[in-house]
Amino acid sequence: MNARIRGVLTAIITPFDSDGRVCPQRLRRQIQRQMEYGNGIFCNGTNGEFFVLSLQEKLLVTETCVEEAAGKVSVVAHIGEISTASTIKLGKEVAAMGVDAVSVIAPFFVPLKQDELIYHYTAIADSVPVPVFLYNIPARTGNTIEPATAAKLAQHPNIAGIKDSAGSYESLKGFLDAVKDSPNFDVLSGPDHLAHQGFLDGCSACISGLANVCPEGVSLIWRHFRDGNIEKSKAAQDFISGLRKDLYAVCFAPAAVKKATALLGEDVGDSRYPILFSDADIATIRQVVATYGKAPVL
């Protein structure tokens, strides 16, 4: 198995040009912003708008991330599709590009039993030649990966861990408790307000959408924790939690993140899905960016 994933991975947004096409040049700029603070890259996730990208666009995004990161930071690519076969197909192509690992969302739209999830993930892990992370986000899929299911899948030699984006501490703690006897299985926290607590409890990394807006602020949560300064890590967390509360009150989180990043002056384009911002929404996001766009001095 490859080196394990540690620290902060940014759930990188997918920039589009003025015609709505994926723009590798703009994506490279966003990757550079993250690497400046040591943040790794999680591409084609929810904040990357995977649900409105074609197969070829997902491959283009992944290729760009791997090339720009050039081995300096970790790159994890999300490959989850509704069917097992299409997930494996994408996973093999992505693995050949040199990613450190892949992440697989539970199939969406189709309700599945836990043994069906085990079948799905086992088939993927048997077929994709890089470490596989489960990805639990039941609010978007309608399928919850239960802690006991994760514990069973943790026995597979090519399943490296789980990204939990259920949104609650109870869910995150449930996974940490379930796999405490599986030393080669890591839990990655998804909700930005749980990054610090996740590190305290044993998460190896956090996957952060808000690092698109404030890459330094999120990186400080990890860097201070790593260096043993728990007080400063918590202070950085409080700052990012404030950003999360104020920004996510506006609209669907990935849309808010992308608009906030654009209002910082970054050329990332608009979201592809039908999201509308009122003048009041824009004014609120501008205020949020003014308050939280730069990390505090800790």
Stockholm file with secondary structure:
# STOCKHOLM 1.0

chainA/1-298         MNARIRGVLTAIITPFDSDGRVCPQRLRRQIQRQMEYGNGIFCNGTNGEFFVLSLQEKLLVTETCVEEAAGKVSVVAHIGEISTASTIKLGKEVAAMGVDAVSVIAPFFVPLKQDELIYHYTAIADSVPVPVFLYNIPARTGNTIEPATAAKLAQHPNIAGIKDSAGSYESLKGFLDAVKDSPNFDVLSGPDHLAHQGFLDGCSACISGLANVCPEGVSLIWRHFRDGNIEKSKAAQDFISGLRKDLYAVCFAPAAVKKATALLGEDVGDSRYPILFSDADIATIRQVVATYGKAPVL
#=GR chainA/1-298 SS CCCCCCEEEEECCCCBCTTSCBCHHHHHHHHHHHHTTTCEEEESSTTTTGGGCCHHHHHHHHHHHHHHHTTSSCEEEECCCSSHHHHHHHHHHHHTTTCSEEEEECCCSSCCCHHHHHHHHHHHHHHCSSCEEEEECHHHHSCCCCHHHHHHHTTSTTEEEEEECSSCHHHHHHHHHHTTTCTTCEEEECSGGGHHHHHHHTCSEEEESGGGTCHHHHHHHHHHHHTTCHHHHHHHHHHHHHHHHHHHTTSCHHHHHHHHHHHTTCCCCCCSSCCCCCHHHHHHHHHHHHHHSSCCCC
#=GC SS_cons         CCCCCCEEEEECCCCBCTTSCBCHHHHHHHHHHHHTTTCEEEESSTTTTGGGCCHHHHHHHHHHHHHHHTTSSCEEEECCCSSHHHHHHHHHHHHTTTCSEEEEECCCSSCCCHHHHHHHHHHHHHHCSSCEEEEECHHHHSCCCCHHHHHHHTTSTTEEEEEECSSCHHHHHHHHHHTTTCTTCEEEECSGGGHHHHHHHTCSEEEESGGGTCHHHHHHHHHHHHTTCHHHHHHHHHHHHHHHHHHHTTSCHHHHHHHHHHHTTCCCCCCSSCCCCCHHHHHHHHHHHHHHSSCCCC
//
